[in-house]
Amino acid sequence: MFADRYEPAFGCCRVLQGVGGIAIFLMSNALCMMTKIIFITGACVVTTVAYVILEVGLKRTAVRDASRQEIEVEA
């Protein structure tokens, strides 16, 4: 999403790292280690799936835009 804009990408990354750190800190005394491992594994799976969906959506949009430009050039 931020291929040409490195500052917003880095900012989003740092914000999400901060939120994750706060979540881990808040859960440290309340949950056992196995629950934390399951939670972090689930978060990794969810973010990976979301990333794949985002990439597929961006690819489809790029293909759709390219086909529209070809149609406009031919017309």
Beta strands, then each sheet from edge to edge (+ up, - down):
end
